[in-house]
Amino acid sequence: MWMFAHWLQVVAGPVIAGALVLNVTPASAQAANPALAAAVAPLAGGINANAATATVIYGDNGSINWGDPDVQPPGFILGQMFITRLRWSHWGRTDAQADGVIHVCPSSNGCTTHNGTMNLHQVRSHRGHRYFREMTLRWGRHVEHVTYSRDGGTAVFWH
């Protein structure tokens, strides 16, 4: 957890009272980690027009607490990883699949990049809107499972 909190302070902003406060902009990403800047720029857009009726994903730009509902985002910020060049082969009511480039950034020394897949599943509802709660990332022999939920605090985020 320290590495995650430290990375957020370096790249995205402060960690305040156990809640993640993310304010990632292309300029702050470029200053903190030039490799991250390429992923943040396309994520600065607004809410996808299809988000009103389709199953959505929250937090693709690093936002928390039900911010930024989106459909088929072009990239994703996820803690010490970010995903770029997402190509969606399927986006349905119960699952979604995409291929993309996964950047793993365990420290400020740089990132490794891998071709990989993102699978979204386990649909839940929040205030009448369907959203994907679970994500599985696969690259090489690695599998990473993350959940959009609370983790002992009040903030809802991917962990």
Sine and cosine of phi, psi and omega as CSV:
sin_phi,cos_phi,sin_psi,cos_psi,sin_omega,cos_omega
0.00,0.00,-0.55,0.83,0.00,-1.00
-0.86,0.52,-0.72,0.70,-0.01,-1.00
-0.86,0.52,-0.66,0.75,0.00,-1.00
-0.90,0.44,-0.75,0.67,-0.01,-1.00
-0.90,0.44,-0.67,0.74,0.02,-1.00
-0.89,0.46,-0.69,0.72,0.01,-1.00
-0.87,0.50,-0.67,0.74,0.01,-1.00
-0.90,0.44,-0.65,0.76,0.01,-1.00
-0.90,0.44,-0.64,0.77,-0.03,-1.00
-0.96,0.29,-0.70,0.71,-0.14,-0.99
-1.00,-0.10,-0.68,0.74,-0.22,-0.98
-0.91,-0.40,-0.36,0.93,-0.02,-1.00
0.71,-0.70,-0.20,-0.98,-0.12,-0.99
-0.98,0.22,0.36,-0.93,0.20,-0.98
-0.96,-0.29,0.91,-0.41,-0.14,-0.99
-0.91,-0.41,0.85,-0.53,0.09,-1.00
0.74,0.67,0.64,0.76,0.06,-1.00
0.99,0.13,-0.16,0.99,0.02,-1.00
-0.98,-0.18,0.63,-0.77,0.01,-1.00
-0.99,0.11,0.81,-0.59,0.05,-1.00
-0.90,-0.44,0.96,-0.27,-0.08,-1.00
-0.96,-0.27,0.76,-0.65,0.06,-1.00
-0.66,-0.75,0.92,0.39,-0.06,-1.00
-1.00,0.01,0.81,-0.58,0.09,-1.00
-0.83,-0.56,0.31,-0.95,0.05,-1.00
-0.84,0.55,-0.60,0.80,-0.01,-1.00
-0.93,0.37,-0.69,0.72,-0.01,-1.00
-0.93,0.36,-0.56,0.83,0.04,-1.00
-0.92,0.38,-0.67,0.74,0.00,-1.00
-0.88,0.47,-0.65,0.76,-0.02,-1.00
-0.93,0.37,-0.63,0.78,-0.08,-1.00
-1.00,0.09,-0.64,0.77,-0.07,-1.00
-0.38,-0.93,0.98,-0.19,-0.05,-1.00
-0.81,0.59,-0.55,0.84,-0.01,-1.00
-0.91,0.40,-0.51,0.86,-0.01,-1.00
-0.95,0.30,-0.48,0.88,-0.07,-1.00
-0.83,0.56,-0.61,0.79,0.00,-1.00
-0.89,0.45,-0.51,0.86,-0.01,-1.00
-0.99,0.11,-0.54,0.84,-0.08,-1.00
-0.96,0.28,-0.62,0.79,-0.08,-1.00
-0.80,0.60,-0.77,0.64,-0.02,-1.00
-0.96,0.28,-0.19,0.98,-0.02,-1.00
-1.00,-0.01,0.01,1.00,-0.07,-1.00
-0.99,0.13,0.00,1.00,-0.03,-1.00
-0.95,0.31,0.05,-1.00,-0.03,-1.00
-1.00,0.01,-0.23,-0.97,-0.03,-1.00
-0.94,0.33,0.70,-0.72,0.02,-1.00
-0.92,0.39,0.67,-0.74,-0.03,-1.00
-0.87,0.50,-0.51,0.86,-0.01,-1.00
-0.97,0.24,-0.15,0.99,-0.09,-1.00
-0.91,0.42,-0.30,0.95,-0.03,-1.00
-0.93,0.37,-0.53,0.85,-0.08,-1.00
-0.86,-0.52,-0.43,0.90,-0.06,-1.00
-0.99,0.14,0.27,-0.96,0.18,-0.98
-0.93,0.38,0.76,-0.65,-0.11,-0.99
-0.93,-0.37,0.15,-0.99,0.18,-0.98
-0.85,-0.53,0.69,-0.72,0.04,-1.00
-0.98,-0.17,0.42,-0.91,0.18,-0.98
0.96,0.27,0.32,0.95,-0.05,-1.00
-0.92,0.39,-0.38,0.92,0.03,-1.00
-0.98,-0.19,0.28,0.96,0.00,-1.00
1.00,-0.03,-0.01,1.00,0.00,-1.00
-0.95,0.30,0.33,-0.95,-0.02,-1.00
-0.83,-0.55,0.11,-0.99,0.13,-0.99
0.82,0.58,0.81,0.59,0.13,-0.99
0.93,0.36,0.43,0.90,0.03,-1.00
-1.00,0.04,0.46,-0.89,0.14,-0.99
0.87,0.50,0.87,0.49,0.11,-0.99
-0.92,0.40,0.69,-0.73,-0.08,-1.00
-0.56,-0.83,0.35,-0.94,0.08,-1.00
-0.83,-0.56,0.79,-0.61,0.03,-1.00
0.77,0.64,0.86,0.51,0.02,-1.00
-0.91,0.42,0.45,-0.89,-0.01,-1.00
-0.98,0.21,-0.26,0.96,-0.01,-1.00
-0.31,-0.95,0.00,-1.00,-0.11,-0.99
-0.42,-0.91,0.74,-0.67,0.10,-0.99
-0.98,-0.19,0.79,-0.61,-0.11,-0.99
-0.58,-0.82,0.99,0.10,0.04,-1.00
0.85,0.52,-0.86,-0.52,-0.02,-1.00
-1.00,0.07,0.24,0.97,0.03,-1.00
-0.74,-0.67,0.42,-0.91,0.26,-0.97
-0.60,-0.80,0.44,-0.90,-0.08,-1.00
-0.86,-0.52,0.76,-0.66,0.01,-1.00
-0.84,-0.54,0.18,-0.98,0.07,-1.00
0.80,0.60,0.65,0.76,0.02,-1.00
-0.92,0.40,0.78,-0.62,0.08,-1.00
-0.89,-0.45,0.95,-0.31,-0.09,-1.00
-0.99,0.13,0.89,-0.46,0.06,-1.00
-1.00,0.00,-0.33,0.94,-0.01,-1.00
-0.38,-0.93,0.68,-0.73,0.15,-0.99
-0.63,-0.78,0.97,-0.23,-0.05,-1.00
-0.88,-0.48,-0.15,-0.99,0.00,-1.00
-0.95,0.30,-0.46,0.89,-0.10,-1.00
-0.89,-0.45,-0.23,0.97,0.02,-1.00
-0.31,-0.95,0.27,-0.96,0.03,-1.00
-0.50,-0.87,0.53,-0.85,0.00,-1.00
-0.68,-0.73,0.61,-0.79,0.05,-1.00
-0.52,-0.85,0.43,-0.90,0.19,-0.98
-0.96,-0.27,0.48,-0.88,0.03,-1.00
-0.15,-0.99,-0.16,-0.99,0.03,-1.00
-0.95,-0.30,0.85,-0.53,-0.02,-1.00
-0.98,-0.18,0.83,-0.56,0.01,-1.00
-0.96,-0.29,0.88,-0.48,0.00,-1.00
-0.97,-0.26,0.86,-0.52,-0.12,-0.99
-0.82,-0.57,0.98,0.18,-0.08,-1.00
-0.96,0.29,-0.24,0.97,0.01,-1.00
-0.42,-0.91,0.05,-1.00,0.01,-1.00
-0.97,0.23,0.02,1.00,0.01,-1.00
-0.98,0.21,-0.14,0.99,0.03,-1.00
0.71,-0.70,-0.04,-1.00,-0.08,-1.00
-0.80,-0.60,0.42,-0.91,0.20,-0.98
-0.96,-0.29,0.52,-0.85,-0.01,-1.00
-0.88,-0.48,0.56,-0.83,-0.06,-1.00
-0.58,-0.82,0.64,-0.77,0.21,-0.98
-0.96,0.27,0.70,-0.72,-0.05,-1.00
-0.40,-0.92,-0.09,-1.00,0.00,-1.00
-0.80,-0.60,0.48,-0.88,0.09,-1.00
-0.84,-0.53,0.80,-0.60,0.09,-1.00
-0.87,-0.50,0.78,-0.62,0.05,-1.00
-0.95,-0.31,0.65,-0.76,-0.04,-1.00
-0.34,-0.94,-0.16,-0.99,-0.05,-1.00
0.79,0.61,0.98,0.19,-0.04,-1.00
-0.98,0.22,0.71,-0.70,0.08,-1.00
-0.79,-0.62,0.06,-1.00,0.03,-1.00
-0.82,-0.57,0.67,-0.74,0.09,-1.00
-0.75,-0.66,0.91,-0.42,-0.01,-1.00
0.79,0.62,0.67,0.75,0.07,-1.00
0.99,0.11,0.02,1.00,0.00,-1.00
-0.94,-0.34,0.77,-0.64,0.03,-1.00
-0.97,0.23,0.68,-0.74,0.03,-1.00
-0.59,-0.81,0.41,-0.91,0.07,-1.00
-0.99,0.12,0.81,-0.58,-0.03,-1.00
-0.99,-0.12,-0.45,0.89,-0.07,-1.00
-0.89,-0.45,0.58,-0.82,0.06,-1.00
-0.71,-0.70,0.67,-0.74,0.11,-0.99
-0.84,-0.54,0.83,-0.57,0.06,-1.00
-0.94,-0.33,0.68,-0.73,0.03,-1.00
-0.74,-0.67,0.74,-0.67,0.14,-0.99
-0.48,-0.88,0.66,-0.75,-0.08,-1.00
0.80,0.60,-0.80,-0.61,0.07,-1.00
-0.99,-0.15,0.16,0.99,-0.07,-1.00
-1.00,-0.10,0.64,-0.77,0.10,-1.00
-0.77,-0.64,0.79,-0.61,-0.01,-1.00
-0.84,-0.54,0.82,-0.57,0.05,-1.00
-0.95,-0.33,0.77,-0.64,0.05,-1.00
-0.72,-0.69,0.40,-0.92,-0.08,-1.00
-0.77,-0.64,0.64,-0.77,0.11,-0.99
-1.00,-0.05,0.98,-0.21,-0.05,-1.00
-0.23,-0.97,-0.03,-1.00,0.13,-0.99
-0.98,0.18,0.51,-0.86,0.04,-1.00
-0.78,-0.63,0.91,0.41,0.04,-1.00
1.00,0.08,-0.13,0.99,0.00,-1.00
-0.85,-0.53,-0.41,-0.91,-0.02,-1.00
-0.98,-0.19,-0.31,0.95,-0.03,-1.00
-0.99,0.17,0.62,-0.78,0.10,-1.00
-0.98,-0.21,0.83,-0.56,-0.06,-1.00
-0.38,-0.92,0.15,-0.99,0.05,-1.00
-0.99,0.17,0.79,-0.61,0.05,-1.00
-0.50,-0.87,0.00,0.00,0.00,0.00
